[in-house]
Amino acid sequence: AVKVRIPTPLRPMTGGQAEVEAAGETVLELLRELDRRYPGLAGRIFVEAVANDEDIRFLQGIDTPLRDGDEVSIIPAIAGGAR
């Protein structure tokens, strides 16, 4: 399983859990599994994640492969800003 760190704004969707475990051979499969277990979670995630301290944008994006024991931190989608 892959350890997934859940950011504070998304924890209500995971029952308050700061970390969950999920399976997936790629980041995309992992996100699909998380969304299956926690409906609507994937839609609240900006497709940016860090796998083992590496930004997936500089790896293979959502097709970045994962192995058992890997750690993924997800970043919540946030909109807005100052004008």
N, CA, C and O atoms as a MOPAC input file, in Angstrom:
PM7 MOZYME 1SCF
protein

 N      0.84400 1    -1.19400 1     0.00000 1
 C      0.00000 1     0.00000 1     0.00000 1
 C      0.88100 1     1.24700 1     0.00000 1
 O      2.04800 1     1.20600 1     0.38800 1
 N      0.29700 1     2.34100 1    -0.44100 1
 C      0.96900 1     3.63600 1    -0.48400 1
 C      0.37200 1     4.49800 1     0.62600 1
 O     -0.84700 1     4.54300 1     0.79000 1
 N      1.21800 1     5.17700 1     1.38100 1
 C      0.74900 1     6.08700 1     2.42100 1
 C      0.44300 1     7.42700 1     1.76600 1
 O      1.28100 1     7.98600 1     1.05800 1
 N     -0.76200 1     7.93900 1     2.00400 1
 C     -1.19700 1     9.20200 1     1.40800 1
 C     -1.44500 1    10.20600 1     2.52400 1
 O     -2.26100 1     9.96600 1     3.41300 1
 N     -0.74400 1    11.32400 1     2.47600 1
 C     -0.94400 1    12.39400 1     3.44500 1
 C     -2.09100 1    13.28300 1     2.96700 1
 O     -2.08200 1    13.78100 1     1.84100 1
 N     -3.06100 1    13.46900 1     3.83100 1
 C     -4.25200 1    14.24600 1     3.49600 1
 C     -4.11300 1    15.64300 1     4.10900 1
 O     -3.91800 1    15.76600 1     5.31800 1
 N     -4.21100 1    16.69800 1     3.28900 1
 C     -4.10500 1    18.05800 1     3.83300 1
 C     -5.32300 1    18.39800 1     4.69200 1
 O     -6.41400 1    17.87000 1     4.48000 1
 N     -5.12000 1    19.26900 1     5.64300 1
 C     -6.15900 1    19.62800 1     6.61400 1
 C     -7.50100 1    19.97300 1     5.97700 1
 O     -8.52400 1    19.49400 1     6.46900 1
 N     -7.56200 1    20.78700 1     4.89800 1
 C     -8.88400 1    21.13300 1     4.35000 1
 C     -9.66300 1    19.93700 1     3.79200 1
 O    -10.88300 1    20.01700 1     3.64700 1
 N     -8.98000 1    18.83100 1     3.47900 1
 C     -9.66500 1    17.66600 1     2.90900 1
 C     -9.92700 1    16.56800 1     3.93800 1
 O    -10.56000 1    15.56300 1     3.61400 1
 N     -9.46500 1    16.73800 1     5.13600 1
 C     -9.62000 1    15.69300 1     6.15300 1
 C    -11.07100 1    15.38300 1     6.50900 1
 O    -11.36400 1    14.23500 1     6.84200 1
 N    -11.99800 1    16.34500 1     6.45800 1
 C    -13.39400 1    15.96900 1     6.72200 1
 C    -13.89600 1    14.88700 1     5.75100 1
 O    -14.78100 1    14.10600 1     6.10000 1
 N    -13.34500 1    14.84300 1     4.55800 1
 C    -13.76900 1    13.84400 1     3.57400 1
 C    -13.22000 1    12.45300 1     3.89100 1
 O    -13.73200 1    11.45200 1     3.39000 1
 N    -12.17400 1    12.39100 1     4.72800 1
 C    -11.58300 1    11.09700 1     5.09400 1
 C    -11.85800 1    10.76000 1     6.55500 1
 O    -11.12400 1     9.98800 1     7.17100 1
 N    -12.91700 1    11.34400 1     7.10300 1
 C    -13.25500 1    11.07300 1     8.48700 1
 C    -12.25400 1    11.64400 1     9.46600 1
 O    -12.10800 1    11.13600 1    10.57800 1
 N    -11.55800 1    12.70200 1     9.06000 1
 C    -10.59100 1    13.35100 1     9.93100 1
 C     -9.19700 1    12.75900 1     9.88800 1
 O     -8.30300 1    13.22300 1    10.59600 1
 N     -9.00300 1    11.75100 1     9.07700 1
 C     -7.69800 1    11.09400 1     9.01900 1
 C     -6.65500 1    11.96400 1     8.31300 1
 O     -6.91600 1    12.51300 1     7.24300 1
 N     -5.48800 1    12.08200 1     8.91300 1
 C     -4.39100 1    12.84100 1     8.32500 1
 C     -3.61700 1    11.99900 1     7.31900 1
 O     -2.97200 1    12.54200 1     6.42200 1
 N     -3.67500 1    10.68600 1     7.45800 1
 C     -3.02400 1     9.76300 1     6.52100 1
 C     -3.94700 1     8.58100 1     6.28000 1
 O     -4.62100 1     8.09200 1     7.18600 1
 N     -3.95700 1     8.13800 1     5.03200 1
 C     -4.69000 1     6.93200 1     4.67000 1
 C     -3.76000 1     6.07900 1     3.82400 1
 O     -2.76300 1     6.56900 1     3.29500 1
 N     -4.08800 1     4.81100 1     3.69800 1
 C     -3.34000 1     3.93900 1     2.80000 1
 C     -4.24700 1     3.55300 1     1.65600 1
 O     -5.44400 1     3.33500 1     1.84200 1
 N     -3.67400 1     3.47000 1     0.47300 1
 C     -4.42900 1     3.09000 1    -0.71000 1
 C     -3.48100 1     2.37300 1    -1.66600 1
 O     -2.26100 1     2.41300 1    -1.50700 1
 N     -4.06900 1     1.72200 1    -2.65100 1
 C     -3.27600 1     0.99600 1    -3.63600 1
 C     -3.38900 1     1.67600 1    -4.98700 1
 O     -4.38000 1     2.34100 1    -5.28700 1
 N     -2.36700 1     1.49900 1    -5.78700 1
 C     -2.35700 1     2.01300 1    -7.14800 1
 C     -0.96200 1     1.87900 1    -7.72200 1
 O      0.02700 1     2.17400 1    -7.05100 1
 N     -0.88700 1     1.43700 1    -8.95700 1
 C      0.42200 1     1.30500 1    -9.59500 1
 C      0.94000 1     2.63500 1   -10.11100 1
 O      2.13400 1     2.78300 1   -10.37300 1
 N      0.02900 1     3.61800 1   -10.25900 1
 C      0.40500 1     4.97100 1   -10.68300 1
 C     -0.34400 1     5.96700 1    -9.80900 1
 O     -1.26600 1     5.59400 1    -9.08400 1
 N      0.05300 1     7.22800 1    -9.87800 1
 C     -0.64900 1     8.26800 1    -9.13200 1
 C     -2.10700 1     8.33000 1    -9.57400 1
 O     -2.99000 1     8.50700 1    -8.73600 1
 N     -2.38100 1     8.18700 1   -10.86900 1
 C     -3.76400 1     8.21900 1   -11.35700 1
 C     -4.59000 1     7.10000 1   -10.73200 1
 O     -5.70600 1     7.34100 1   -10.27300 1
 N     -4.05700 1     5.87800 1   -10.70900 1
 C     -4.78600 1     4.76400 1   -10.11100 1
 C     -5.00500 1     5.00300 1    -8.61800 1
 O     -6.05900 1     4.66000 1    -8.08100 1
 N     -4.03000 1     5.58000 1    -7.95800 1
 C     -4.15900 1     5.90300 1    -6.54400 1
 C     -5.28900 1     6.90500 1    -6.33100 1
 O     -6.10500 1     6.72900 1    -5.42600 1
 N     -5.34800 1     7.95600 1    -7.15400 1
 C     -6.40900 1     8.95800 1    -7.04400 1
 C     -7.78300 1     8.34600 1    -7.29900 1
 O     -8.75700 1     8.69900 1    -6.63500 1
 N     -7.86000 1     7.43600 1    -8.25400 1
 C     -9.14200 1     6.76000 1    -8.52700 1
 C     -9.58200 1     5.93000 1    -7.32400 1
 O    -10.75900 1     5.92000 1    -6.96500 1
 N     -8.62900 1     5.23500 1    -6.70400 1
 C     -8.94300 1     4.43500 1    -5.51600 1
 C     -9.40200 1     5.33100 1    -4.36500 1
 O    -10.37000 1     5.01600 1    -3.67300 1
 N     -8.70600 1     6.44100 1    -4.16700 1
 C     -9.10600 1     7.37300 1    -3.10500 1
 C    -10.51300 1     7.90900 1    -3.35800 1
 O    -11.30700 1     8.03500 1    -2.42600 1
 N    -10.82100 1     8.22600 1    -4.61900 1
 C    -12.14200 1     8.76500 1    -4.94400 1
 C    -13.22300 1     7.70400 1    -4.77500 1
 O    -14.36100 1     8.02700 1    -4.43400 1
 N    -12.88000 1     6.45000 1    -5.00800 1
 C    -13.84500 1     5.36300 1    -4.80500 1
 C    -14.16300 1     5.24200 1    -3.31100 1
 O    -15.32300 1     5.08600 1    -2.93000 1
 N    -13.13900 1     5.31500 1    -2.48100 1
 C    -13.31900 1     5.17500 1    -1.03700 1
 C    -13.88400 1     6.42100 1    -0.38400 1
 O    -14.64200 1     6.34000 1     0.58300 1
 N    -13.50900 1     7.58000 1    -0.92000 1
 C    -13.94100 1     8.86800 1    -0.37100 1
 C    -14.53300 1     9.68300 1    -1.51400 1
 O    -13.86500 1    10.56100 1    -2.06100 1
 N    -15.80500 1     9.39600 1    -1.88600 1
 C    -16.41300 1    10.04000 1    -3.05000 1
 C    -16.27900 1    11.56300 1    -3.03400 1
 O    -16.56100 1    12.22500 1    -2.03500 1
 N    -15.83900 1    12.09000 1    -4.17600 1
 C    -15.68500 1    13.52900 1    -4.35000 1
 C    -14.30100 1    14.04700 1    -4.00800 1
 O    -13.97900 1    15.19400 1    -4.31800 1
 N    -13.47000 1    13.21700 1    -3.37100 1
 C    -12.13700 1    13.66600 1    -2.96800 1
 C    -11.28200 1    14.05300 1    -4.17100 1
 O    -10.62100 1    15.09100 1    -4.14900 1
 N    -11.28800 1    13.23600 1    -5.21100 1
 C    -10.43400 1    13.51000 1    -6.36700 1
 C    -10.77000 1    14.84200 1    -7.02500 1
 O     -9.88300 1    15.51700 1    -7.54700 1
 N    -12.03600 1    15.22200 1    -7.00400 1
 C    -12.43700 1    16.49300 1    -7.59100 1
 C    -11.96700 1    17.69900 1    -6.80100 1
 O    -12.00200 1    18.82500 1    -7.29900 1
 N    -11.53100 1    17.47000 1    -5.58400 1
 C    -11.05300 1    18.56000 1    -4.73800 1
 C     -9.52700 1    18.63400 1    -4.72600 1
 O     -8.93900 1    19.44300 1    -4.00800 1
 N     -8.89400 1    17.77600 1    -5.53500 1
 C     -7.43400 1    17.73200 1    -5.56800 1
 C     -6.92400 1    18.37800 1    -6.84500 1
 O     -7.30600 1    17.98000 1    -7.94600 1
 N     -6.06900 1    19.36500 1    -6.69800 1
 C     -5.33900 1    19.92000 1    -7.83000 1
 C     -4.38200 1    18.82200 1    -8.24700 1
 O     -3.71700 1    18.23700 1    -7.39200 1
 N     -4.29300 1    18.52400 1    -9.53900 1
 C     -3.46900 1    17.39600 1    -9.95700 1
 C     -2.00500 1    17.76400 1    -9.82100 1
 O     -1.27000 1    17.93500 1   -10.79400 1
 N     -1.62800 1    17.87500 1    -8.57300 1
 C     -0.24300 1    18.11100 1    -8.19800 1
 C     -0.04000 1    17.28600 1    -6.94800 1
 O     -0.81700 1    17.38000 1    -5.99800 1
 N      0.95600 1    16.51600 1    -6.94700 1
 C      1.23400 1    15.67600 1    -5.78900 1
 C      2.73700 1    15.51200 1    -5.67600 1
 O      3.49500 1    15.76300 1    -6.61300 1
 N      3.12400 1    15.09200 1    -4.52300 1
 C      4.53100 1    14.83100 1    -4.27000 1
 C      4.64200 1    13.36200 1    -3.91200 1
 O      4.01600 1    12.89900 1    -2.95800 1
 N      5.43500 1    12.63200 1    -4.67400 1
 C      5.67300 1    11.21400 1    -4.41100 1
 C      7.10500 1    11.05600 1    -3.93500 1
 O      8.04900 1    11.34100 1    -4.67200 1
 N      7.25900 1    10.60500 1    -2.71400 1
 C      8.59700 1    10.41000 1    -2.14400 1
 C      9.44500 1    11.66700 1    -2.26300 1
 O     10.60700 1    11.61000 1    -2.66600 1
 N      8.85100 1    12.80400 1    -1.90800 1
 C      9.51900 1    14.11100 1    -1.89900 1
 C      9.88000 1    14.63900 1    -3.27900 1
 O     10.67800 1    15.57000 1    -3.38300 1
 N      9.31800 1    14.07300 1    -4.34200 1
 C      9.54700 1    14.55600 1    -5.71100 1
 C      8.22500 1    15.03800 1    -6.28400 1
 O      7.23100 1    14.31200 1    -6.24800 1
 N      8.20300 1    16.26000 1    -6.81600 1
 C      7.00700 1    16.80900 1    -7.45600 1
 C      6.72900 1    15.99200 1    -8.71400 1
 O      7.58400 1    15.89500 1    -9.59400 1
 N      5.52100 1    15.39900 1    -8.80400 1
 C      5.22900 1    14.52700 1    -9.94400 1
 C      5.21800 1    15.27200 1   -11.27200 1
 O      5.32400 1    14.64700 1   -12.32700 1
 N      5.08900 1    16.60700 1   -11.24000 1
 C      5.14400 1    17.36800 1   -12.49700 1
 C      6.49100 1    17.19700 1   -13.18100 1
 O      6.59500 1    17.32300 1   -14.40100 1
 N      7.52600 1    16.91000 1   -12.39000 1
 C      8.86800 1    16.75200 1   -12.93800 1
 C      9.23300 1    15.28500 1   -13.11600 1
 O     10.36200 1    14.95900 1   -13.48500 1
 N      8.27700 1    14.40500 1   -12.85400 1
 C      8.46800 1    12.97400 1   -13.08100 1
 C      7.62000 1    12.60700 1   -14.29600 1
 O      7.89100 1    13.06700 1   -15.40500 1
 N      6.60000 1    11.78300 1   -14.09100 1
 C      5.72200 1    11.38500 1   -15.19800 1
 C      4.28700 1    11.83400 1   -14.96900 1
 O      3.34700 1    11.22700 1   -15.48200 1
 N      4.12800 1    12.90400 1   -14.19400 1
 C      2.78600 1    13.41500 1   -13.93100 1
 C      1.92800 1    12.37000 1   -13.24700 1
 O      2.41400 1    11.61800 1   -12.40300 1
 N      0.65000 1    12.31800 1   -13.60800 1
 C     -0.24900 1    11.35600 1   -12.96700 1
 C      0.06700 1     9.92300 1   -13.35700 1
 O     -0.47600 1     8.98800 1   -12.76800 1
 N      0.93500 1     9.73700 1   -14.33700 1
 C      1.36500 1     8.39200 1   -14.72100 1
 C      2.62600 1     7.94600 1   -13.96900 1
 O      3.19700 1     6.90000 1   -14.27900 1
 N      3.06000 1     8.74500 1   -12.97700 1
 C      4.22400 1     8.38500 1   -12.17500 1
 C      3.95600 1     7.05600 1   -11.47900 1
 O      2.95100 1     6.92000 1   -10.78200 1
 N      4.83700 1     6.07700 1   -11.65600 1
 C      4.62900 1     4.77900 1   -11.00200 1
 C      4.84300 1     4.86200 1    -9.49500 1
 O      5.63500 1     5.66100 1    -8.99800 1
 N      4.10700 1     4.00600 1    -8.78700 1
 C      4.20800 1     3.91000 1    -7.33900 1
 C      4.50000 1     2.46900 1    -6.94500 1
 O      4.15000 1     1.52800 1    -7.65800 1
 N      5.15300 1     2.31400 1    -5.78600 1
 C      5.44500 1     0.98500 1    -5.24300 1
 C      4.94000 1     0.93200 1    -3.80200 1
 O      4.72500 1     1.96500 1    -3.16800 1
 N      4.75800 1    -0.27500 1    -3.30500 1
 C      4.39800 1    -0.42900 1    -1.89700 1
 C      5.40200 1     0.30600 1    -1.03600 1
 O      6.60900 1     0.23200 1    -1.26600 1
 N      4.89900 1     1.00700 1    -0.05300 1
 C      5.76400 1     1.74000 1     0.85300 1
 C      6.03200 1     3.17100 1     0.44500 1
 O      6.57600 1     3.94100 1     1.23700 1
 N      5.66200 1     3.55500 1    -0.78500 1
 C      5.83700 1     4.94200 1    -1.21000 1
 C      4.92300 1     5.84000 1    -0.38700 1
 O      3.94200 1     5.38900 1     0.20400 1
 N      5.27000 1     7.12000 1    -0.36400 1
 C      4.45700 1     8.11400 1     0.32100 1
 C      4.07200 1     9.20500 1    -0.66100 1
 O      4.90500 1     9.68800 1    -1.42800 1
 N      2.79700 1     9.59100 1    -0.63300 1
 C      2.27900 1    10.61900 1    -1.53000 1
 C      1.60400 1    11.69800 1    -0.69300 1
 O      0.80500 1    11.39500 1     0.19300 1
 N      1.92400 1    12.94700 1    -0.97300 1
 C      1.24400 1    14.08100 1    -0.36300 1
 C      0.42200 1    14.75200 1    -1.44700 1
 O      0.92900 1    15.04500 1    -2.53000 1
 N     -0.84500 1    14.99400 1    -1.15500 1
 C     -1.69400 1    15.64300 1    -2.15200 1
 C     -1.91300 1    17.09500 1    -1.77100 1
 O     -1.79900 1    17.47400 1    -0.60500 1
 N     -2.22700 1    17.89200 1    -2.76400 1
 C     -2.40500 1    19.32900 1    -2.58100 1
 C     -3.84800 1    19.65900 1    -2.94300 1
 O     -4.29800 1    19.32400 1    -4.03900 1
 N     -4.58700 1    20.31300 1    -2.03500 1
 C     -5.98500 1    20.61600 1    -2.33500 1
 C     -6.09500 1    21.70400 1    -3.40200 1
 O     -5.24400 1    22.58700 1    -3.51600 1
 N     -7.18600 1    21.60500 1    -4.18500 1
 C     -7.47800 1    22.64400 1    -5.17300 1
 C     -7.92700 1    23.89300 1    -4.42700 1
 O     -8.85500 1    23.84100 1    -3.62000 1
 N     -7.27600 1    24.99900 1    -4.69500 1
 C     -7.62200 1    26.25200 1    -4.04500 1
 C     -7.75100 1    27.31500 1    -5.13500 1
 O     -6.86600 1    27.46200 1    -5.97900 1
 N     -8.84600 1    28.04300 1    -5.10800 1
 C     -9.06600 1    29.09400 1    -6.09300 1
 C     -9.12200 1    30.43900 1    -5.38900 1
 O     -9.33300 1    30.52200 1    -4.17900 1
 N     -8.93300 1    31.45900 1    -6.15500 1
 C     -9.06400 1    32.80300 1    -5.60800 1
 C     -7.74500 1    33.49100 1    -5.48300 1
 O     -6.72100 1    33.00300 1    -5.96100 1
 N     -7.77200 1    34.62200 1    -4.84300 1
 C     -6.55300 1    35.39500 1    -4.66600 1
 C     -6.88700 1    36.87500 1    -4.63600 1
 O     -8.03900 1    37.26800 1    -4.81600 1
 N     -5.90400 1    37.66400 1    -4.41600 1
 C     -6.07600 1    39.11400 1    -4.34900 1
 C     -6.14300 1    39.70200 1    -5.74200 1
 O     -5.55500 1    39.17700 1    -6.68800 1
 N     -6.86000 1    40.78300 1    -5.84800 1
 C     -6.91900 1    41.50000 1    -7.12800 1
 C     -6.09800 1    42.74000 1    -7.05800 1
 O     -6.01800 1    43.48300 1    -8.03600 1

